[in-house]
Amino acid sequence: MTSIDTWSPWIAIIVAGSPFVLGTAGLALSLYLSRCHLDAMKEALKHSRYVHRWGPSLGKRGVLWSLLEIAKIAGMMVWPKASIRIGDASPVDLENFPPYLKRLLIINATMIFTSLAWMTAVAILLEFR
């Protein structure tokens, strides 16, 4: 296996820096979704226990909480069976969730998890150089 020290500096910067750019883009998408589409998501999930419990305060507790709420709703879209099993989501709501919002939430979760996996791989590469 070749060491990262033997790579071109630009390739090393791109490989090591891209997860941070991807993670930042994922956070920006989460912030966009929380500011522009949270009301539509609350309306689409109106029968779900999560929205009944947190509905009045969703989107009103600050930036960090808004990002965490979008992460929770994105998790409901990516793993619908788990969210139904624990009782946070209604199967009817998940079935009738708007496709454009579902696609944005899946893209958001994919960006965040890809950047996390990539950062882990870069950390392992740097550890064993």
Secondary structure, DSSP 8 states (H G I E B T S, - for coil): ---GGGS-HHHHHHHHHHHHHHHHHHHHHHHHHHHHSHHHHHHHTTTSHHHHHHGGGTT-S-HHHHHHHHHHHHHHHHSHHHHHHHTSS-HHHHHTS-HHHHHHHHHHHHHHHHHHHHHHHHHHHHHT-
